[in-house]
Amino acid sequence: MNLVIDIGNSQTKIGIFDKGEIVQTIFMKSFEAIQLYNLKQTYPQINRCILSSVADTNIVLTEALKTECDYYLEFDHNTPVPITNLYESPTTLGLDRLAAAIGGSSIFPGKELLVIDAGTAITYDLIDNNNCFLGGNISPGLKMRFRALHHFTKKLPEMAPADIWPGYGKTTDEAIRAGVQQGMIFEIDGMIEHIRKDWPHCTVILTGGDCFFFDKKLKNTIFVKFELTLIGLNRVLEFNAGIKYNTSVCFRI
């Protein structure tokens, strides 16, 4: 079994994989050695691990991972990956973007892909039908847009997303929600249509913390896979460990 650890700025995502399939997904504020020992009690078959972190590596945790797992891999810009990275500044590429792209190409190998990660920022990344990562765009995410309106003005309140909002606001609160949320939907749909001018058969995958907020609100046909980054990291782990990858389980999207 594989243990996949993705440590972000505000949350840590844990994935337990068995033969390429997600057995359990766990979210927590931080992941320490004690949590590892608890997981090993529940899943004693865990013998391989990959760690991806935006922060400095926790030495106690990494030593525990090396002790508890037969194979340990720390994901960084020098890690061999199963796709071709054509980004011109690879050391500045967010590892979460790369992992999500690898996850997408694992689910849809040989397809033209647009991977949209709606999180703190929203990223749009392109993978061609030769499994080459071409690059993409970065834009402020949903909560960042609400916060920016409040931060850079003197009187506008900081609003939170809501599932229902008017087409146009009759109050300032309504105007902010309608402007931010509808504007972001227009942006995502517009980006999809823009890409499909050149890639008409492009498959679109939506992931990230806000993916379910936009899932039913977009007019374009998309696939939603919340665990896409974890799937990509698991693919990197198996690629480096020399394990033959079973793609069939990943088509459950």
Secondary structure by P-SEA (a helix, b strand, c coil): cbbbbbbcccbbbbbbbcccccccccccccccaaaaaaaaaaccccccbbbbbcccccaaaaaaaaaaccbbbbbcccccccccccccccccccaaaaaaaaaaaaaccccbbbbbbbccbbbbbbbccccccccbbbbbcaaaaaaaaaaacccccbbbbbcccccccccaaaaaaaaaaaaaaaaaaaaaaaaacccccbbbbbbcccccccccccccbbbbbcaaaaaaaaaaaaaaacccccccccccc
